[in-house]
Amino acid sequence: MAESNTEYSTILGADAKFKGELSFESAVKVIGCVEGSITGKGKLLIANGSTCKANVKANEVAIEGFIQGNVEAIERVEIKAKGRISGDIVAARMTMGDGASIDGHVRIGFDAPSEPKASSSAEPKLTAARLARVK
């Protein structure tokens, strides 16, 4: 993902604080603070020093700052060296720089569902049939 400001049709500046639902068509660079949700069809860059308390869904997502919320990318997620995510990630592809961090579940691949499964848990469910086999 390119880093130049000319590639982004919308830039949320460092002194800006946005609360609500942010939607876009082409490309957005967030340098400030967003709280709520971000949805778009293009590229999203959460720049170094920026903070998002938001669920994010876009075609491509690059993270240099911090996101507290779930991230879904149709094509790819790129977490740069200083990037941090506290939430779940679903994407077709992902790259992660040395020093980046994730606190959450990650599902990568073309068959990654857009919605988490309701029955997904770390522990297998104990059904009556399984219980009978255990005894």
Summary of the structure (lengths in Angstrom):
residues: 135
radius of gyration: 17.3
end to end distance: 55.2
largest distance: 66.0
contacts: 412
relative contact order: 0.12
helix: 7%
strand: 51%
